[in-house]
Amino acid sequence: MNSRQIAFAMFACLALAARHAGATSTGLNNIPTADTPGDGEFVIQQINTIAMKGSDDFTAGFKMGLRPWGQHLEWGLDSHFAPNAAGPALFQAKYAIQPWEDWPTLGAGAANIAVNSDDRHLAGGEFKFAVLSHDFKLLRLHAGYGVQPDNNAVFFGADKTIKFFNRDLMLRTDAIEVENHSQWLASFGGIYFLHKHIALESWFSQPTDHGEPSVVVKLNFIFKFW
């Protein structure tokens, strides 16, 4: 079985388990960046949010990168699948461009896109964003602004990639406004590439004023179609 067949077989299993299949944009921990998957990369994701109090949350989905004529595009789909009823299906899309070499990369997109009014009522409105990402050699820095009904948000973050047992480990931290500018959600974590087809992410998030901390563990299966 080739990588294309394996990817679609795994996605079919995720879709059946979820009943729907919604969408995290490529980014750091809790923020999007101007990054996108490579051309023809298909990434299946399983996300477990571990609450310090209350129930854990499980989400599954996929994203794919396309780079026609030098443009950087991304699209994806993911959905909550446990506990309680699965769904709704949520889409995301992003376009990124670096106008000149050595200049910052500009990304613009939308996440949390539901297909009907009932799903929008459950998931909330679309999160539309613009973000700048730039590699300053010592650190990569990211800053942007997101627009969502009653929840507009400034966000920023930084990452640094190092070698750990001869594989890439990206350390990441970010902060985003939440609850309509009433407080910030700060996080620290990273992503480790266990294999060229498998990456493990995890991060800890803490609201700055009120609310419980949480830990996210995300497993990525990466396939290259061309």
N, C-alpha and C positions, 0 to 999 in steps of 0.2 A: 504494500500500500504506500503510495507516495505522499509527500507532505500536504498536497492539496486535499487528497482524500481523507487523511487523518484530521485535518483542520475542520472540514465540513462535518465529519462524523462526530467530533467532539462538540461542535456548535449545535448539532441536531439534538444531542443529549441534553445540553444546557437549555435549549429552547423548550424541550418537552417537560423538563423539570420545572421550568418557570411559568409555563403556559404563555408567557409573553417573553419576548426577548429584548434596556435603556442605556445614560451614557456619560461616561467620565471622559472629559477631554484630557489629552496628554498634558501633564504638568508636574508639579512637585507633589506635595502631600494633599493640601486642600485648595490649591489654586491652579488655574491653567497657565501654561507658558506658550511661547511662540513655537515650541517644538512640535513636530509631527512624526509619526512612524516613517521608516524608510520606504522607498518606492516598492510597492508590491508586498509590503509586510502586513501580515494579518495576525492580530494579537487577541487571543481568547483570555478573558480575565475572570477570576473568581475572587470575590471580595468579602471578607468577614469583618464586620465592625463589632468589637467587643466592648460592651458598655460596663462601666464600673458598677452601676446599679441598673436594674431593668434587664430587658431581653437583648440578646445579640441580634444582629441583622445580617442577612446573607444576600448578596447580589451577584449576578453573573452577566456577562455580555461580551462584546468584541469591539475592536476598532481596526481600521485599515488605513494605510498611507498610500497616497498616489502623488506622483511628481511629473505630470505631463509638461513638456516644454519648459522645464526648470521651475515650475510653480509647485508649491508645497500644499497639499490638500490632505484632509483627514475626515473620516466619517465613522460613526459608530452607533452602537445600540446596546442598551443594558436594561436590566430590570431587577427589582427586589423579588426574591423567590421564597424567603422564609424569615421569620415565622409568620403565621397567619396567611391570608390569601396572597398569591403572587401578583406582580404587576404594580403599576402599569408599565408598558413599554415606553422607553424614553430614548430619543435620538440626540445625536450631537454632530456638529460639523465645524470645521475650522479651515481658514485660509491663511497662509503665512508667506511673507516675502521679505527678502533682504535686498533693498534697492541698490546698495553699493557694498562692495567688499569691505570688511572691517567695520561696517556700520551695524547698529542694532537690527535685529529681526523683528518685524511687526507681525503680530498675529491677531486675527479677528474671527469671532465665531459665536456659536450659541450652543448651549447644553440644556438638558432638562426639557427637551421638546416633546410634548405629548401630542397625540394625533386627534384627540377629540375633547369636548368640554368636560366630560366626566373624568377623564384621565388628568386633565389640567387641574381640576378641582382637588384631586388626590395629591398630585405631585407639586402643585404650585406653578407659577408662570415660568416662561423661558428665562434662562440666565444668559444674557448677551454680554459679550466682553470684548475688550481690546487690551492687548498686552505687548510690552516691549521686552525682549530678552537680549542680553549681550554678554559675551565672554570677555572678562577683564583679566584673563589668565590666572590670577590668584583665585578668583571666584567668578562664577556666572551669576549675574543678577537679573531679576525679573520684577516688573512693576506694571500694574494695570488697573482697570476699573470695570466693574460689572454692573449691569442694569437688570433689575428684576422687580416686579411689583412689590412695593413696600419693603424692599430689601436690597437697595443699591449698595455697592461695596467697593472700597479701595482695597487693593491687595498687593503684596510684595513678597519676595522670597529670594533665597540664594542656594546654590548647590556647588559642590566640589567633588570631583571624581578622583579616587585614588585606587591603587592596586592592593588587593587583599588576597593572598594565596594565588597570585597571578591572574586574578579575575577582577573586573571592574566593580567597585563599590562606590555608588554615588550617595554622599551625605547631603541631606536636604533639610531646610527649615523655611517656614513661611508663616504669614499672618494675614487674616482677612477679616474685614468688618462683618458682623452678623447682627441679626435682629434689628435691622433698619438703623444702623449706626450706633446702637446702644452699647455694644461691646465688641471685643476682638476675639477671634479664635486663633490661637497660636499653636504651632506644631513643630516637631523635630522627628526625623527618621531617615530612611534611606532605601535604596534598591540595590540588590546584589545579584549579579548575573551568574547563576549556578552553572549554566550551560548556554551555548549560543541560542538554544531554543527555550530556555526556562529562566525566568527572573522572579525573585522573591522581594516584595516590598513590605515595609512595615513602618508605622509612625504612631506617635503619641500626640494627642490633641488636648488642649486645655483652654476653656473659656477664661477670659481675664477677669470677669466680674462675678458671674453666677453660672450655675450649670455644672454637670458632672464631666470629668475627663473621659476619654475613650481611646482605645487602641484599634488600629486597622491593620489587618494582614491581607495582602493581595498576592495572588499567584498568577503569573503571566506565562502563557504558552505562545511562543513566537514562531511564525512560519513565514518563509520567504517564497513567494510564488514566482517571482522573476527577478 
